[in-house]
């Protein structure tokens, strides 16, 4: 018996989503096995996640709050990955974005008492800008000097973490604690429930505006990728750099622009976290959103609109996972999910079957005739 | 601050990077990029440490650490070699999986206290050589000496032996190697596994020798990624990797040790523990990796020596390609 792997000539429409769902189920089963192995109760853990993430309007809001930074960083990864640029630095760009947004309040770049409708956009701008600068470094190194962007973005994640610590342990420390003072209320991103007097339906929805920005950004990224000349070039470079070069695409410029845009999206995620959730800058406020974003982008098959759904799923996992013991379980589940998705992808793109050595190709293979394309 | 002591400690710290980088060189020379080094190291670190805690036997811990690294690397091998998945994504997945699994398995290990360590000894005669002796051969862990032996051995294996020739052929021109009767798939499996063994060894070098203890994913603190960067700087040569690893070991130690100095020439040290400037100092190793990777890429481009030609591309028999 040998393993035979052949590319599929055509992929049935149902196959890709079915394989994705199957991969998620298998991943949960494998993770459940590990949880049981270390003495936990997988069924109860999973039921707990569902209940704690979707059980009531309040917790659904909490899930969306957790999904917000994942959505924005997931889009950052999607944009870069679509061009086969491996921006593994969304975490660092998120941290720098949080720093940039905090700088507006803490330096302060704008005087105290600035009204929210000026302050919030200024923070968004500063956050996106700081993230973009952090993305620009690996982008420029890759485009101009051909330096591997994976290593540079990863190293910059560690540098960004130390950069935040430098500020929250030093100049911005509140009484020696590893956090800044709380922002003034004008710097808080409004929550949906704050608009309940105008739109009663929003009452009780404690999710902040960052989520809506994320959804808006998803639509924007989708429009850019699918409907603009720029997006066409990105997809062309991603699918076939040679063809793109012949078509006259300025690949170097595109790399730099995409990296900056990717960094800006991740930076916005950092702004939305400090302004919408923690309301101050503090050490280790991100449990690795920028790393989970890589899995989200892959799960969504680099489709910005599917990133919305994927980020809500992972938001639930991170939200409810905090109470699950052992504490490493959510991180492990993420790794298992990514592997299962990779394998599922193989089955979507290729036909994998066991063939008896020496037997005529196709003969006796059950799936062979059903999906025969020739 | 005693410079020979600093350098000696730097050599020990660098041994961690050395094992991981040499392992990655083996895998990449066969054409398989494995970005899961950080995850494999953490698996090795937790397997070695928990075994040493529960049995009191550091050697057994070492063996299981290597096995853990090797076994988890096989997932990457199957997915990229047989299933032809993207090596970048699979390697990242391996890091996520290894990190998460190590955290799950390491639950409660952080307050394990004192445990068995790998033996430490001096080499007679060699330790008496001025400067070189105290730095390289005095009171070092047995694993440091293993590193000294591994580097020339790895170089000799890759460049001067028949299996090494096959390894390079598979990484540079798998179709031609296949035509010569070399089993491309088996060769790649073997060297990805060797990479996993050495990454596991690197992890155990942390928890059983250099800085014993379990600090969750901070145990490695990105050193797996530094090792991947070093491979680019080393241009896939074990000798250059050793130089880079010891250099980075010394820098990492320097960053730690400088925090113990009160004042220099009467000026108070701004990098005392807890001072915010210390965090800027902590950036040094990571920034230097970027610098050496930039320099390495420039030099590789100038000398036209680059990554193994087939690195990152799955081999499919009968298909046109490299």
Interface residues (C-beta under 8 A of the other chain):
Chain A: X3 X5 X34 X38 X86 X88 X141 X145 X146 X147 X148 X150 X151 X152 X154 X155 X156 X158 X159 X162 X163 X165 X166 X167 X169 X170 X171 X173 X291 X294 X295 X298 X325 X326 X327 X328 X329 X330 X331 X332 X333 X334 X335 X336 X338 X339 X342 X343 X345 X346 X350 X352
Chain B: X35 X39 X75 X79 X82 X83 X84 X85 X86 X88 X89 X90 X92 X93 X94 X95 X96 X97 X98 X99 X100 X101 X102 X103 X104 X105 X106 X107 X216 X221 X222 X225 X226 X228 X229 X232 X274 X275 X276 X277 X279 X280 X282 X283 X286 X287 X289 X290 X293 X294 X297 X298 X301
